[in-house]
Amino acid sequence: MAREIWGNVSLEDGKVHYFAMGELHCWMKYHHEEIWIAHCHNHEVKQKPNSEAPPEEIEWQRWATQNGKGHVNILPVFPDLPLVVNSEYALKISPGTRIQIFCRFPIWVRIRLPETTYTLIEMPTIKLSRTWFGTPTEGELCYFAKTKARRDLSNVDKRPNMVACPIRVVNKSGDELNFEHFCFRVERLSMYRNEEGFWADETQIIYQGEDLNSDVIMTGNLPKGITKKDLVSRPRKEIHKSLATRTFKRFFEDTSLIFGR
Amino acid sequence: MGFLQDLFFNINNYITEETLQLIFKLGLIVAISLPLLFLLRGWARRFFTKKYAPHYGMLAGKLVFYPGILIMIFTIMSQLGISLAPLLGAAGIVGVALGFASQTSVSNIISGLFLIAEQPFKVDDIITINNTTGIVMSIDGLSVKLRTFDNQFVRIPNEMIIKTEVTNVTRFPIRRFNARVSVAYKEDIGRVRQILMDIAEKNEYALSEPEPLIIFDAFGTSSIDLLFLVWAPVKEYIMLKNTIQEEVKARFDEEGIEIPFPHVSIYAGSASKALPIEMKSADQAESESGHSPQP
Protein backbone atom coordinates (compact mmCIF):
# COMPACT_ATOMS: atom_id res chain seq x y z
CA MET A 1 0.00 0.00 0.00
CA ALA A 2 2.79 2.44 0.95
CA ARG A 3 4.51 2.20 -2.44
CA GLU A 4 1.31 2.87 -4.33
CA ILE A 5 0.81 6.19 -2.59
CA TRP A 6 3.89 7.91 -3.93
CA GLY A 7 4.35 9.38 -7.35
CA ASN A 8 2.00 10.84 -9.92
CA VAL A 9 -1.72 10.33 -9.45
CA SER A 10 -4.42 11.14 -11.99
CA LEU A 11 -7.62 12.13 -10.27
CA GLU A 12 -10.82 11.15 -12.01
CA ASP A 13 -13.69 13.58 -12.09
CA GLY A 14 -15.99 12.98 -9.16
CA LYS A 15 -14.12 9.90 -7.93
CA VAL A 16 -12.45 10.05 -4.54
CA HIS A 17 -8.84 8.94 -4.26
CA TYR A 18 -7.99 7.93 -0.71
CA PHE A 19 -4.82 6.97 1.11
CA ALA A 20 -3.78 6.51 4.70
CA MET A 21 -0.26 6.81 6.09
CA GLY A 22 0.47 6.61 9.79
CA GLU A 23 -2.31 8.55 11.53
CA LEU A 24 -3.04 10.59 8.40
CA HIS A 25 -6.07 10.04 6.20
CA CYS A 26 -6.31 11.92 2.93
CA TRP A 27 -9.03 12.17 0.31
CA MET A 28 -8.55 13.77 -3.08
CA LYS A 29 -10.82 14.36 -6.04
CA TYR A 30 -11.04 16.36 -9.22
CA HIS A 31 -14.25 18.31 -9.50
CA HIS A 32 -15.30 21.24 -11.75
CA GLU A 33 -11.71 21.67 -12.90
CA GLU A 34 -10.53 21.98 -9.33
CA ILE A 35 -8.43 19.73 -7.16
CA TRP A 36 -10.14 19.00 -3.87
CA ILE A 37 -8.23 17.68 -0.86
CA ALA A 38 -9.44 16.81 2.64
CA HIS A 39 -7.36 15.31 5.39
CA CYS A 40 -7.50 14.44 9.05
CA HIS A 41 -5.65 12.51 11.72
CA ASN A 42 -7.02 9.72 13.86
CA HIS A 43 -7.42 11.78 17.02
CA GLU A 44 -9.25 14.62 15.24
CA VAL A 45 -12.38 12.65 14.43
CA LYS A 46 -14.71 10.61 16.57
CA GLN A 47 -15.41 7.79 14.11
CA LYS A 48 -12.82 5.76 12.25
CA PRO A 49 -12.38 7.36 8.78
CA ASN A 50 -13.35 5.34 5.73
CA SER A 51 -12.11 5.53 2.17
CA GLU A 52 -15.39 6.70 0.67
CA ALA A 53 -15.54 10.24 2.00
CA PRO A 54 -14.07 12.33 4.78
CA PRO A 55 -16.00 12.67 8.06
CA GLU A 56 -18.57 15.45 8.15
CA GLU A 57 -16.53 17.66 10.44
CA ILE A 58 -13.60 17.69 7.99
CA GLU A 59 -13.74 20.35 5.28
CA TRP A 60 -12.52 20.09 1.73
CA GLN A 61 -9.90 22.49 0.42
CA ARG A 62 -9.97 23.46 -3.24
CA TRP A 63 -7.33 24.53 -5.74
CA ALA A 64 -7.98 25.96 -9.17
CA THR A 65 -4.94 25.04 -11.21
CA GLN A 66 -3.52 26.61 -14.31
CA ASN A 67 -3.65 23.61 -16.57
CA GLY A 68 -7.13 22.55 -15.46
CA LYS A 69 -6.07 18.91 -15.13
CA GLY A 70 -6.40 16.60 -12.13
CA HIS A 71 -2.79 15.44 -11.95
CA VAL A 72 -0.95 15.56 -8.66
CA ASN A 73 2.36 14.27 -7.40
CA ILE A 74 2.66 12.82 -3.91
CA LEU A 75 6.02 12.60 -2.24
CA PRO A 76 7.45 12.20 1.24
CA VAL A 77 9.29 15.09 2.83
CA PHE A 78 10.80 16.01 6.17
CA PRO A 79 8.88 18.22 8.63
CA ASP A 80 8.90 21.94 7.95
CA LEU A 81 10.54 22.83 11.29
CA PRO A 82 13.59 21.47 13.10
CA LEU A 83 13.00 18.67 15.58
CA VAL A 84 13.87 18.80 19.23
CA VAL A 85 14.62 15.20 19.86
CA ASN A 86 14.29 13.68 23.27
CA SER A 87 16.01 10.36 23.81
CA GLU A 88 13.77 7.97 25.72
CA TYR A 89 16.77 6.37 27.37
CA ALA A 90 19.50 8.70 28.55
CA LEU A 91 22.72 8.05 26.68
CA LYS A 92 25.99 9.32 28.05
CA ILE A 93 28.87 9.61 25.63
CA SER A 94 32.28 9.74 27.23
CA PRO A 95 35.01 12.15 26.05
CA GLY A 96 36.72 11.18 22.80
CA THR A 97 33.99 8.70 21.87
CA ARG A 98 32.45 8.42 18.42
CA ILE A 99 29.18 6.53 17.95
CA GLN A 100 26.45 6.14 15.36
CA ILE A 101 22.82 6.12 16.32
CA PHE A 102 19.63 5.85 14.33
CA CYS A 103 16.59 7.98 15.03
CA ARG A 104 13.25 7.52 13.32
CA PHE A 105 10.77 10.30 12.77
CA PRO A 106 7.38 10.54 11.10
CA ILE A 107 7.46 11.85 7.53
CA TRP A 108 5.26 14.51 6.00
CA VAL A 109 3.33 14.06 2.80
CA ARG A 110 3.59 16.74 0.13
CA ILE A 111 1.00 16.97 -2.63
CA ARG A 112 2.08 19.13 -5.52
CA LEU A 113 1.38 19.80 -9.18
CA PRO A 114 3.70 17.62 -11.24
CA GLU A 115 4.23 20.14 -14.04
CA THR A 116 5.17 23.20 -12.03
CA THR A 117 6.15 21.49 -8.72
CA TYR A 118 3.88 24.00 -7.01
CA THR A 119 3.03 22.61 -3.58
CA LEU A 120 -0.68 22.38 -2.82
CA ILE A 121 -0.48 21.07 0.70
CA GLU A 122 1.80 19.35 3.19
CA MET A 123 0.51 17.13 5.97
CA PRO A 124 2.26 15.26 8.78
CA THR A 125 1.67 11.52 8.96
CA ILE A 126 1.81 11.88 12.72
CA LYS A 127 1.10 15.24 14.30
CA LEU A 128 3.94 16.25 16.56
CA SER A 129 3.56 18.80 19.31
CA ARG A 130 5.53 22.00 19.07
CA THR A 131 8.25 23.10 21.40
CA TRP A 132 10.64 25.97 21.94
CA PHE A 133 14.36 25.58 21.45
CA GLY A 134 16.22 28.40 23.11
CA THR A 135 15.73 30.79 25.99
CA PRO A 136 12.59 32.71 27.00
CA THR A 137 13.93 35.74 25.13
CA GLU A 138 15.11 34.16 21.90
CA GLY A 139 14.99 30.85 20.12
CA GLU A 140 13.02 29.04 17.47
CA LEU A 141 9.89 27.00 17.17
CA CYS A 142 10.47 23.29 16.64
CA TYR A 143 8.58 20.03 16.74
CA PHE A 144 9.03 17.75 19.71
CA ALA A 145 9.93 14.15 18.97
CA LYS A 146 11.00 11.18 21.03
CA THR A 147 13.48 8.61 19.85
CA LYS A 148 15.01 5.48 21.22
CA ALA A 149 18.36 6.44 19.61
CA ARG A 150 19.06 2.88 18.52
CA ARG A 151 22.48 1.64 17.51
CA ASP A 152 20.99 -0.80 15.02
CA LEU A 153 17.70 -0.90 13.14
CA SER A 154 17.92 -4.39 11.71
CA ASN A 155 15.60 -5.95 14.29
CA VAL A 156 13.14 -3.10 14.41
CA ASP A 157 9.69 -3.26 12.83
CA LYS A 158 9.51 -1.41 9.55
CA ARG A 159 7.07 1.45 9.53
CA PRO A 160 6.21 2.96 6.15
CA ASN A 161 5.56 6.43 7.58
CA MET A 162 8.91 6.76 9.37
CA VAL A 163 12.28 7.93 8.07
CA ALA A 164 15.46 6.55 9.63
CA CYS A 165 18.15 9.16 10.20
CA PRO A 166 21.71 8.02 10.86
CA ILE A 167 23.51 10.39 13.20
CA ARG A 168 27.18 10.15 14.00
CA VAL A 169 27.99 11.80 17.32
CA VAL A 170 31.55 12.69 18.16
CA ASN A 171 32.44 13.96 21.62
CA LYS A 172 35.58 16.03 21.13
CA SER A 173 35.31 17.75 24.47
CA GLY A 174 36.80 16.74 27.75
CA ASP A 175 33.37 16.35 29.34
CA GLU A 176 30.77 13.66 29.20
CA LEU A 177 28.00 14.38 26.70
CA ASN A 178 24.54 13.70 28.06
CA PHE A 179 22.70 12.76 24.91
CA GLU A 180 19.17 13.47 26.01
CA HIS A 181 18.01 16.50 24.14
CA PHE A 182 19.20 17.80 20.84
CA CYS A 183 17.94 19.98 18.04
CA PHE A 184 17.94 18.11 14.74
CA ARG A 185 17.79 20.33 11.66
CA VAL A 186 15.94 17.97 9.36
CA GLU A 187 15.18 20.73 6.88
CA ARG A 188 18.71 20.26 5.55
CA LEU A 189 18.40 16.51 4.91
CA SER A 190 17.63 14.61 1.73
CA MET A 191 15.32 11.60 1.78
CA TYR A 192 15.98 8.28 0.11
CA ARG A 193 13.89 5.15 -0.27
CA ASN A 194 14.68 1.48 -0.64
CA GLU A 195 12.82 -1.71 0.16
CA GLU A 196 13.61 -1.17 3.84
CA GLY A 197 11.87 2.17 3.96
CA PHE A 198 12.87 5.80 4.05
CA TRP A 199 16.35 6.95 4.93
CA ALA A 200 18.12 10.26 5.40
CA ASP A 201 21.71 10.97 4.59
CA GLU A 202 24.14 11.02 7.45
CA THR A 203 24.45 13.88 9.90
CA GLN A 204 27.56 14.27 11.97
CA ILE A 205 27.42 16.20 15.23
CA ILE A 206 30.72 17.18 16.77
CA TYR A 207 30.31 18.19 20.39
CA GLN A 208 32.94 20.68 21.51
CA GLY A 209 31.77 21.32 25.03
CA GLU A 210 28.88 23.05 26.77
CA ASP A 211 30.03 26.58 26.10
CA LEU A 212 30.85 26.14 22.43
CA ASN A 213 28.63 25.56 19.45
CA SER A 214 28.46 22.04 18.10
CA ASP A 215 29.49 21.46 14.53
CA VAL A 216 26.67 19.96 12.50
CA ILE A 217 27.91 18.50 9.26
CA MET A 218 25.74 17.02 6.55
CA THR A 219 28.34 14.55 5.39
CA GLY A 220 26.26 13.39 2.44
CA ASN A 221 27.21 9.81 3.30
CA LEU A 222 24.46 7.40 2.49
CA PRO A 223 23.54 4.41 4.65
CA LYS A 224 24.45 0.94 3.42
CA GLY A 225 22.29 -0.23 0.56
CA ILE A 226 21.26 3.28 -0.46
CA THR A 227 22.46 4.99 -3.65
CA LYS A 228 21.88 8.43 -5.12
CA LYS A 229 19.30 6.89 -7.43
CA ASP A 230 17.09 6.23 -4.43
CA LEU A 231 16.62 9.97 -3.82
CA VAL A 232 12.94 10.87 -3.35
CA SER A 233 13.10 14.41 -2.00
CA ARG A 234 15.69 17.15 -1.71
CA PRO A 235 16.37 19.27 1.41
CA ARG A 236 13.98 22.11 2.19
CA LYS A 237 16.93 24.38 2.87
CA GLU A 238 20.28 24.50 1.15
CA ILE A 239 22.88 22.29 2.66
CA HIS A 240 25.77 24.08 4.31
CA LYS A 241 28.85 21.97 4.74
CA SER A 242 29.08 22.79 8.35
CA LEU A 243 26.64 24.49 10.59
CA ALA A 244 27.71 25.57 14.03
CA THR A 245 24.57 25.66 16.06
CA ARG A 246 23.52 25.46 19.59
CA THR A 247 22.56 21.84 19.12
CA PHE A 248 22.92 20.77 22.69
CA LYS A 249 22.12 24.10 24.28
CA ARG A 250 20.69 23.95 27.74
CA PHE A 251 17.11 24.90 27.29
CA PHE A 252 16.09 26.83 30.24
CA GLU A 253 17.64 28.24 33.33
CA ASP A 254 14.78 30.50 34.16
CA THR A 255 14.25 30.66 37.88
CA SER A 256 10.63 31.49 37.30
CA LEU A 257 10.18 27.92 36.20
CA ILE A 258 11.62 26.71 39.47
CA PHE A 259 9.54 28.97 41.63
CA GLY A 260 6.51 28.86 39.39
CA ARG A 261 6.07 32.60 38.93
CA MET B 1 -6.45 89.04 -30.46
CA GLY B 2 -6.01 92.72 -29.70
CA PHE B 3 -7.05 92.06 -26.13
CA LEU B 4 -4.33 89.44 -25.71
CA GLN B 5 -1.73 91.77 -27.18
CA ASP B 6 -2.79 94.52 -24.76
CA LEU B 7 -2.68 92.11 -21.85
CA PHE B 8 0.81 90.93 -22.81
CA PHE B 9 2.00 94.52 -23.18
CA ASN B 10 0.55 95.37 -19.75
CA ILE B 11 2.17 92.36 -18.11
CA ASN B 12 5.52 93.27 -19.70
CA ASN B 13 5.33 96.65 -17.97
CA TYR B 14 5.10 95.05 -14.54
CA ILE B 15 7.14 91.89 -14.91
CA THR B 16 10.68 92.55 -15.92
CA GLU B 17 13.11 90.06 -17.26
CA GLU B 18 14.79 89.87 -13.89
CA THR B 19 11.50 89.03 -12.22
CA LEU B 20 10.86 86.34 -14.74
CA GLN B 21 14.29 84.89 -14.12
CA LEU B 22 13.62 84.94 -10.39
CA ILE B 23 10.28 83.20 -10.78
CA PHE B 24 11.94 80.64 -12.99
CA LYS B 25 14.74 80.12 -10.44
CA LEU B 26 12.26 79.69 -7.58
CA GLY B 27 10.17 77.30 -9.66
CA LEU B 28 13.28 75.31 -10.44
CA ILE B 29 14.27 75.15 -6.78
CA VAL B 30 10.82 73.86 -5.80
CA ALA B 31 10.60 71.50 -8.77
CA ILE B 32 13.94 69.92 -7.94
CA SER B 33 13.83 70.06 -4.14
CA LEU B 34 10.40 68.66 -3.49
CA PRO B 35 10.69 65.46 -5.54
CA LEU B 36 14.23 65.00 -4.25
CA LEU B 37 13.05 65.33 -0.67
CA PHE B 38 10.25 62.81 -1.22
CA LEU B 39 12.75 60.45 -2.80
CA LEU B 40 15.24 60.83 0.02
CA ARG B 41 12.50 60.41 2.61
CA GLY B 42 11.34 57.18 1.00
CA TRP B 43 14.86 55.83 0.72
CA ALA B 44 15.71 56.72 4.35
CA ARG B 45 12.47 55.16 5.56
CA ARG B 46 13.06 51.91 3.64
CA PHE B 47 16.72 51.68 4.58
CA PHE B 48 16.26 52.19 8.31
CA THR B 49 13.14 50.04 8.45
CA LYS B 50 15.00 47.18 6.81
CA LYS B 51 18.12 47.61 8.89
CA TYR B 52 16.54 48.32 12.25
CA ALA B 53 12.79 48.61 12.80
CA PRO B 54 9.75 50.38 11.27
CA HIS B 55 9.72 53.22 13.78
CA TYR B 56 13.36 54.06 13.04
CA GLY B 57 12.39 54.21 9.41
CA MET B 58 9.59 56.65 10.20
CA LEU B 59 11.88 58.86 12.26
CA ALA B 60 14.63 58.81 9.64
CA GLY B 61 12.11 59.83 6.98
CA LYS B 62 10.95 62.76 9.09
CA LEU B 63 14.51 63.79 9.94
CA VAL B 64 15.34 63.96 6.26
CA PHE B 65 12.12 65.58 5.05
CA TYR B 66 11.39 68.43 7.46
CA PRO B 67 14.90 69.91 7.65
CA GLY B 68 15.00 69.60 3.87
CA ILE B 69 11.82 71.65 3.63
CA LEU B 70 13.34 74.27 5.92
CA ILE B 71 16.50 74.46 3.81
CA MET B 72 14.35 74.86 0.71
CA ILE B 73 12.35 77.68 2.37
CA PHE B 74 15.52 79.48 3.49
CA THR B 75 16.97 79.12 -0.01
CA ILE B 76 13.80 80.61 -1.51
CA MET B 77 13.89 83.44 1.03
CA SER B 78 17.52 84.23 0.25
CA GLN B 79 16.71 84.26 -3.48
CA LEU B 80 13.90 86.69 -2.73
CA GLY B 81 16.36 88.86 -0.84
CA ILE B 82 14.65 88.42 2.49
CA SER B 83 17.27 88.69 5.19
CA LEU B 84 17.17 86.06 7.88
CA ALA B 85 18.81 88.23 10.53
CA PRO B 86 15.64 90.06 11.67
CA LEU B 87 13.82 86.75 11.58
CA LEU B 88 16.40 85.12 13.78
CA GLY B 89 16.25 88.06 16.13
CA ALA B 90 12.51 87.83 16.37
CA ALA B 91 12.81 84.07 16.72
CA GLY B 92 15.04 84.57 19.71
CA ILE B 93 12.44 86.65 21.50
CA VAL B 94 9.66 84.36 20.41
CA GLY B 95 11.81 81.44 21.43
CA VAL B 96 12.04 82.66 24.99
CA ALA B 97 8.29 83.13 25.13
CA LEU B 98 7.68 79.79 23.54
CA GLY B 99 10.14 78.17 25.86
CA PHE B 100 8.06 79.07 28.86
CA ALA B 101 4.89 78.03 27.14
CA SER B 102 6.18 74.78 25.74
CA GLN B 103 7.87 73.19 28.69
CA THR B 104 5.64 70.15 28.43
CA SER B 105 6.28 69.80 24.71
CA VAL B 106 10.03 70.05 25.20
CA SER B 107 9.79 67.49 27.97
CA ASN B 108 7.88 65.21 25.59
CA ILE B 109 10.51 65.66 22.90
CA ILE B 110 13.34 64.84 25.27
CA SER B 111 11.37 61.88 26.63
CA GLY B 112 10.94 60.76 23.02
CA LEU B 113 14.71 60.80 22.54
CA PHE B 114 15.14 58.67 25.62
CA LEU B 115 12.51 56.25 24.32
CA ILE B 116 14.41 55.93 21.06
CA ALA B 117 17.65 55.28 22.88
CA GLU B 118 16.18 52.82 25.35
CA GLN B 119 13.87 51.00 22.91
CA PRO B 120 11.39 49.57 25.39
CA PHE B 121 9.12 48.83 22.42
CA LYS B 122 8.90 49.34 18.67
CA VAL B 123 6.19 49.83 16.07
CA ASP B 124 3.78 46.86 15.87
CA ASP B 125 4.52 45.75 19.43
CA ILE B 126 1.56 45.37 21.78
CA ILE B 127 2.02 47.39 24.95
CA THR B 128 0.03 48.13 28.08
CA ILE B 129 0.25 51.52 29.78
CA ASN B 130 -1.94 51.97 32.83
CA ASN B 131 -5.21 50.42 31.66
CA THR B 132 -4.66 50.90 27.96
CA THR B 133 -3.50 48.05 25.76
CA GLY B 134 -2.90 48.50 22.08
CA ILE B 135 -0.65 48.06 19.07
CA VAL B 136 2.02 50.72 18.62
CA MET B 137 1.25 52.60 15.41
CA SER B 138 4.03 55.17 15.62
CA ILE B 139 6.62 56.58 17.97
CA ASP B 140 6.75 60.31 17.29
CA GLY B 141 8.58 63.27 18.70
CA LEU B 142 5.87 64.23 21.17
CA SER B 143 3.82 61.11 21.66
CA VAL B 144 3.24 57.46 20.96
CA LYS B 145 0.13 56.44 19.08
CA LEU B 146 -1.68 53.22 19.85
CA ARG B 147 -4.52 51.37 18.20
CA THR B 148 -6.55 49.44 20.75
CA PHE B 149 -8.06 46.07 19.94
CA ASP B 150 -11.52 47.59 19.71
CA ASN B 151 -10.06 50.00 17.15
CA GLN B 152 -9.75 53.15 19.19
CA PHE B 153 -6.93 55.62 18.66
CA VAL B 154 -4.95 56.52 21.78
CA ARG B 155 -2.29 59.23 21.94
CA ILE B 156 0.08 58.94 24.88
CA PRO B 157 2.58 61.74 25.58
CA ASN B 158 6.17 60.52 25.71
CA GLU B 159 6.66 62.13 29.10
CA MET B 160 3.91 59.91 30.52
CA ILE B 161 5.52 56.80 29.08
CA ILE B 162 8.88 57.64 30.66
CA LYS B 163 7.21 58.12 34.04
CA THR B 164 4.86 55.12 33.92
CA GLU B 165 5.31 51.37 33.96
CA VAL B 166 5.01 50.04 30.42
CA THR B 167 4.44 46.38 29.69
CA ASN B 168 5.55 45.14 26.29
CA VAL B 169 3.38 42.10 25.70
CA THR B 170 5.07 40.99 22.48
CA ARG B 171 8.70 41.68 23.25
CA PHE B 172 9.62 38.01 23.68
CA PRO B 173 8.68 35.21 21.30
CA ILE B 174 6.94 32.97 23.84
CA ARG B 175 4.59 33.70 26.69
CA ARG B 176 3.24 31.74 29.60
CA PHE B 177 -0.44 31.43 30.38
CA ASN B 178 -1.27 31.04 34.07
CA ALA B 179 -4.56 29.27 34.53
CA ARG B 180 -6.15 29.00 37.97
CA VAL B 181 -7.77 25.62 38.33
CA SER B 182 -9.81 24.85 41.42
CA VAL B 183 -10.99 21.39 42.34
CA ALA B 184 -13.05 20.07 45.21
CA TYR B 185 -11.27 18.86 48.32
CA LYS B 186 -12.43 15.32 47.70
CA GLU B 187 -10.52 15.04 44.39
CA ASP B 188 -7.29 13.06 43.95
CA ILE B 189 -4.67 15.73 43.18
CA GLY B 190 -2.33 13.24 41.54
CA ARG B 191 -5.04 12.24 39.09
CA VAL B 192 -5.89 15.89 38.42
CA ARG B 193 -2.23 16.57 37.63
CA GLN B 194 -2.10 13.72 35.14
CA ILE B 195 -5.25 14.92 33.43
CA LEU B 196 -3.99 18.50 33.19
CA MET B 197 -0.66 17.39 31.74
CA ASP B 198 -2.50 15.26 29.23
CA ILE B 199 -4.63 18.24 28.22
CA ALA B 200 -1.51 20.36 27.74
CA GLU B 201 0.13 17.64 25.65
CA LYS B 202 -2.85 17.42 23.32
CA ASN B 203 -3.52 21.14 23.02
CA GLU B 204 -2.25 22.31 19.62
CA TYR B 205 -1.03 25.68 20.89
CA ALA B 206 0.73 24.51 24.07
CA LEU B 207 4.49 24.03 23.78
CA SER B 208 6.11 20.84 25.02
CA GLU B 209 9.04 22.88 26.23
CA PRO B 210 9.18 24.79 28.41
CA GLU B 211 7.27 22.03 30.10
CA PRO B 212 3.85 22.80 31.50
CA LEU B 213 3.89 23.13 35.25
CA ILE B 214 1.24 22.46 37.86
CA ILE B 215 1.68 24.09 41.23
CA PHE B 216 -0.37 23.47 44.32
CA ASP B 217 -1.18 27.06 45.11
CA ALA B 218 -3.42 27.07 48.16
CA PHE B 219 -5.97 25.35 50.36
CA GLY B 220 -8.81 27.69 49.42
CA THR B 221 -11.95 28.31 51.41
CA SER B 222 -14.08 26.32 48.97
CA SER B 223 -11.55 24.40 46.90
CA ILE B 224 -7.99 23.32 46.34
CA ASP B 225 -6.39 25.90 44.08
CA LEU B 226 -3.86 24.86 41.49
CA LEU B 227 -1.81 26.95 39.08
CA PHE B 228 -1.62 25.44 35.61
CA LEU B 229 1.24 27.11 33.73
CA VAL B 230 1.50 26.53 29.98
CA TRP B 231 3.66 28.23 27.34
CA ALA B 232 2.74 29.21 23.80
CA PRO B 233 4.18 31.34 20.99
CA VAL B 234 3.23 34.92 21.79
CA LYS B 235 1.02 35.23 18.71
CA GLU B 236 -1.00 32.20 19.80
CA TYR B 237 -1.39 33.20 23.44
CA ILE B 238 -5.05 34.11 23.09
CA MET B 239 -5.82 30.88 21.24
CA LEU B 240 -4.11 28.91 24.00
CA LYS B 241 -6.00 30.81 26.69
CA ASN B 242 -9.34 30.12 25.06
CA THR B 243 -8.83 26.51 24.10
CA ILE B 244 -7.04 25.16 27.13
CA GLN B 245 -9.59 26.42 29.64
CA GLU B 246 -12.43 25.01 27.57
CA GLU B 247 -10.58 21.71 27.31
CA VAL B 248 -10.01 21.62 31.07
CA LYS B 249 -13.72 22.17 31.70
CA ALA B 250 -14.77 19.54 29.17
CA ARG B 251 -12.30 16.98 30.44
CA PHE B 252 -13.17 17.57 34.08
CA ASP B 253 -16.83 17.03 33.23
CA GLU B 254 -15.92 13.83 31.42
CA GLU B 255 -13.78 12.56 34.29
CA GLY B 256 -16.27 13.61 36.95
CA ILE B 257 -13.90 16.05 38.63
CA GLU B 258 -15.77 18.72 40.53
CA ILE B 259 -15.00 22.41 40.06
CA PRO B 260 -16.72 23.74 43.17
CA PHE B 261 -18.66 26.96 43.50
CA PRO B 262 -17.73 29.13 46.43
CA HIS B 263 -19.67 27.69 49.34
CA VAL B 264 -19.81 27.71 53.11
CA SER B 265 -20.66 24.76 55.32
CA ILE B 266 -22.58 25.48 58.51
CA TYR B 267 -22.31 23.03 61.38
CA ALA B 268 -24.55 22.95 64.43
CA GLY B 269 -22.58 22.01 67.50
CA SER B 270 -20.62 18.95 66.43
CA ALA B 271 -18.10 19.56 63.63
CA SER B 272 -18.97 16.28 61.96
CA LYS B 273 -22.73 16.66 61.86
CA ALA B 274 -24.70 18.86 59.48
CA LEU B 275 -27.66 21.01 60.48
CA PRO B 276 -30.77 18.82 60.71
CA ILE B 277 -33.35 19.82 58.07
CA GLU B 278 -36.85 18.37 57.80
CA MET B 279 -39.11 19.01 54.83
CA LYS B 280 -42.77 19.63 55.73
CA SER B 281 -45.81 20.49 53.71
CA ALA B 282 -47.69 23.77 54.33
CA ASP B 283 -50.58 21.96 56.03
CA GLN B 284 -48.28 20.12 58.40
CA ALA B 285 -46.51 23.35 59.32
CA GLU B 286 -49.88 25.03 60.00
CA SER B 287 -51.22 22.27 62.14
CA GLU B 288 -48.07 22.13 64.24
CA SER B 289 -47.77 25.85 64.75
CA GLY B 290 -51.47 26.68 65.03
CA HIS B 291 -50.97 29.65 62.66
CA SER B 292 -51.86 30.06 58.99
CA PRO B 293 -48.83 29.78 56.74
CA GLN B 294 -47.47 33.13 55.44
CA PRO B 295 -47.97 33.68 51.70
Interface residues (C-beta under 8 A of the other chain):
Chain A: H43 V84 S129 R130 T131 W132 F133 P136 T137 E138 G139 L141 F144 F251 F252 D254 L257 G260
Chain B: F172 P173 I174 E201 K202 E204 A206 L207 S208 E209 P210 L213 I215 L227 L229 W231 P233
